[in-house]
């Protein structure tokens, strides 16, 4: 009767992956909110100590810089939602990809850009932590 045991193990594993996906989507929403609200405590909890962000210009920002930048940021960021999000879980590693539009404001000036992004997470004893992120600006469609 090995087959039923294997089927049960596979079912439990699949349920675990589905829960991981739900947890990661919730963490992504918390991250978005923390960016908008300059919530340094939330960012500190979400980002792993060795976190690295690769910006659209290729520059690299690490966790301490992210926390300092969130606190000192002069521009306002409007609330935003991600879309076309795909979560892939590989054991204790997860890759989340998607798109978002983000509007930043400084006084009366504003700018909205669309991005494609990849976030990489590692499962720790304290839950999922972001270890890497990368964003690419999506060029607006050409007129004509």
N, C-alpha and C positions, 0 to 999 in steps of 0.2 A: 504494500500500500504506500509506496514512495510517492506516487503521482499526487494524491491529495495534499500531502505535506508540501510538495514543491509548489502547487497551486496556491496554497494558503500563504506561503512565504512570498510569492510573487505579488499576491493581492495586497498584503501588508506593506510591501516595498512600494507598490504603486500609490497606495494611500499616503505613505510618507512623503513621496515626491510631490503629490498634489498639495499636501499641507505646506511643504517647503515653498512651493510656488506662491501660495496664498500669503505666506509670511513675507516672502521677498517683495511681492507687489505692495503689501502694506508698508514695508520698510522704504520702498521707493517713494511712496506718497509722503511718508514722514520726512524723508530727505528733501523733497521738493518744498514742503511747508517750512522746514528749518531754514532753507536758503532764503525764502521770501521773508520770513520773520526774523532773520539774523539770530536764530536760536543756537548759540554756540554749544550749549549743553547737549542738545539733541545731535548736533553734528559730531561732537566728541564721542557720543555713544555709537553713532552709526559708522563712523570712519575708523578703520583699523589704525593702529599706531604707525604702521609702515605704508599708509595710504599714499597713492600717487595719482594726480590728475594730469593728463596731457591735454593742454588747451588747443584751440583751433590753429594757433600759430606755431605749435610744436613745443612751446615752453612747458616746463614741468613745475607743478605746485605740489608740495607735500602737506600732510595734515596740519602741522603748526601754522603754516602760511594760510591754509584754508580757514582755520579758526580765527586768526588775526584779521584776515581779510573780511570775513563775515561781520565781525564786530565793527571794523573801521570803514566799511563800505559807504560811499557817499551816494550812490545811485539807489533808487527804489526799484524793486523787481515786483512786477504784478504777479498775483497767483497764477499758476499754470498747471496744466495736466499733461501727462504723457499719453501717447497714442501708439497704436501698432506695436504694443509691448509684447515681447517674447521672452519667456523665462526658460532656460535650459539648466537642469541640475545634473551635476556629475559627481555624485557622492557628497563630499564636503566642500565642493566648489560649485558656484553658479555663475552663469553669464546672462545678463539682462540687456536686451537691446530694444530700441524704440526710437520715437521721434517726439519732439516737443517744440512749441513756439514760446518764445520768451520776450516780454516787453520790459525794457529798462527805462527808467525816467530819472532825469536830473533837472529839477526845476520845471520849466515849461517844455523842455525838449524830451522826446522819447524816440526809441528805436525798437522795432520788433524784428527778430530773426528766428528762422526755423533751424533746428538742429537734428541730426541723427546722433545717437549716443550708444555707448557700450559701458556697462558697469559690471565689474567682476567682484564677487563676494566669496568669502571663506567662512565656513561654519566654525565657530569657536565654542568653548564651554559656556559662554555668555550669549550665544545666538549668532546670527549672521552679522558679519562686519564687511563693509566695502573696503577692498584692497586696491582697486584701480578703477579709473574712469577715463573715458575719452569722448570728446564731442567734436563733431564735424558740422560746420555750417552748410546748410542746404541753400544753394543759390536760388534766388527767385526766378520764376520762369521768364524767359526773354520775351519781350514784346514783339508782336508781329509774327 
